[in-house]
Amino acid sequence: MGRLMAVSFKPYRGHQLELRDGGRGTHAVIIHPPGGRGAPQPVPADPAATLGEMVMQAKALIDGVMGPRPAPAFPRAPIRR
């Protein structure tokens, strides 16, 4: 009997994160850069890491390449009640 694999895509800072989950601890995260900027790159696999930890590692890799996030253009005013 075949195994079911769930695949989803999540955007992050112009990149696409491909999340693959095959169950029983078989998961992977692949970073797809914006069009024309290189080939997809898998996040290094750690057998003890969860899918959420691998997503955070992928975001850290993207932030390392792109630099720090810019400050918001307009600071939000506090909500008054």
VEXTITOR-516350 format. One line per field, with one value per residue: residue number from 1; residue in one letter; x, y, z negated of N, C-alpha, C in turn. Coordinates in pm, whole numbers. Each point is the difference from the previous one (the first is absolute). Last residue first. Example, Ala and Ser with C-alpha at 12.3 -4.5 7.8 and 13.67 -1.06 7.14 Angstrom:
# residues 2
i <- 2	1
aa <- S	A
n_x <- 1285	29
n_y <- -225	-572
n_z <- -708	7
ca_x <- 82	-89
ca_y <- 119	119
ca_z <- -6	0
c_x <- -77	90
c_y <- 109	120
c_z <- -73	0
//
This chain:
# residues 81
i <- 81	80	79	78	77	76	75	74	73	72	71	70	69	68	67	66	65	64	63	62	61	60	59	58	57	56	55	54	53	52	51	50	49	48	47	46	45	44	43	42	41	40	39	38	37	36	35	34	33	32	31	30	29	28	27	26	25	24	23	22	21	20	19	18	17	16	15	14	13	12	11	10	9	8	7	6	5	4	3	2	1
aa <- R	R	I	P	A	R	P	F	A	P	A	P	R	P	G	M	V	G	D	I	L	A	K	A	Q	M	V	M	E	G	L	T	A	A	P	D	A	P	V	P	Q	P	A	G	R	G	G	P	P	H	I	I	V	A	H	T	G	R	G	G	D	R	L	E	L	Q	H	G	R	Y	P	K	F	S	V	A	M	L	R	G	M
n_x <- -917	442	492	479	306	386	388	221	287	256	460	320	304	479	313	67	173	-102	-455	-155	86	-281	-413	-2	-14	-419	-253	99	-189	-437	-58	300	464	363	288	204	156	46	-227	-52	-69	-79	180	99	-141	-389	-483	-49	107	-67	92	-155	-60	-210	-104	-159	-135	-440	-309	6	73	229	21	230	50	148	127	-6	-90	-292	-463	-179	-230	-61	-125	-24	-55	-90	71	-112	-34
n_y <- 5242	-29	-160	144	85	-110	114	23	-190	-452	-270	-391	-456	-246	-287	-333	-451	-200	-108	-414	-373	-66	-210	-469	-219	-55	-365	-414	-106	-176	-462	-294	-259	-331	-171	335	256	445	272	100	255	175	325	498	442	69	15	-54	-372	-441	-417	-432	-414	-488	-521	-469	-230	-211	212	312	538	503	543	467	552	475	558	470	113	-369	-373	-518	-521	-581	-576	-553	-556	-577	-535	-523	-549
n_z <- -2420	373	241	237	431	381	374	490	314	-171	-13	204	-14	59	317	368	-63	-416	-78	156	-269	-370	70	6	-412	-203	143	-189	-418	6	86	-319	-180	-66	356	366	501	343	392	537	487	562	379	238	142	324	-210	-530	-358	-318	-381	-333	-401	-248	-281	-268	-416	-41	361	376	185	195	200	230	88	268	59	-86	-461	-153	89	85	153	-8	-11	-189	82	-47	169	196	32
ca_x <- -135	-62	-147	-64	-43	-143	-24	-80	2	-124	-96	-11	-128	-109	27	-64	34	144	34	-45	88	128	-19	-8	136	71	-54	61	138	-1	-27	-139	-73	-74	-100	44	-87	70	53	-60	100	-54	-73	66	104	127	31	-80	22	-3	-11	78	-31	106	-42	60	127	102	-37	-40	-17	-39	-3	-75	44	-105	35	22	92	76	87	-21	91	-61	91	-63	89	-52	-2	79	-84
ca_y <- -52	63	-9	-91	72	-10	-73	80	137	40	51	146	51	20	103	127	40	15	127	106	-3	57	145	51	-3	112	122	11	42	140	78	-7	126	33	-102	-43	-84	-118	33	-65	-47	-31	-127	-120	29	36	-39	66	144	38	144	40	137	78	132	27	72	-81	-73	-135	-82	-138	-85	-122	-114	-98	-139	-19	100	71	109	116	110	132	105	131	109	132	92	122	117
ca_z <- -30	-117	5	-98	-119	-36	-124	-91	50	65	-98	-14	51	-97	-99	36	137	9	-64	90	117	-43	-11	137	52	-63	62	132	-19	-42	121	43	17	-123	-36	-132	-83	-51	-132	-118	-94	-132	-7	-51	-99	60	137	103	10	141	26	115	38	64	46	130	-9	-67	-120	36	-120	32	-119	31	-80	-28	24	143	52	-103	42	-87	26	0	47	5	-38	29	-113	11	0
c_x <- -73	-140	-55	-152	-62	-28	-149	-21	-75	3	-129	-105	-6	-126	-118	30	-51	45	151	36	-36	100	130	-17	4	145	71	-50	70	141	0	-18	-143	-86	-84	-104	68	-87	70	67	-69	107	-57	-94	60	113	134	51	-89	21	7	-26	95	-53	121	-56	70	138	118	-41	-54	-7	-52	12	-89	62	-123	38	37	103	72	93	-36	109	-76	105	-75	101	-49	-14	89
c_y <- 94	-53	60	6	-98	76	1	-79	94	149	39	38	150	54	19	114	141	48	25	136	113	2	69	152	54	6	122	123	17	56	150	85	-26	125	35	-101	-37	-77	-124	49	-66	-63	-20	-119	-125	27	50	-36	63	150	23	147	38	140	73	132	24	66	-80	-83	-135	-80	-138	-91	-118	-113	-87	-141	-23	89	62	111	117	105	132	104	131	106	136	87	124
c_z <- -89	-16	-128	12	-98	-128	-35	-128	-94	38	73	-105	-18	67	-93	-98	30	136	6	-58	98	115	-42	-1	143	48	-59	74	134	-19	-33	126	46	16	-123	-48	-131	-100	-53	-129	-118	-89	-140	-6	-62	-97	51	140	107	8	150	27	112	28	58	51	132	2	-53	-120	42	-129	40	-121	34	-81	-24	37	147	68	-119	48	-89	24	-2	39	16	-46	47	-123	0
//
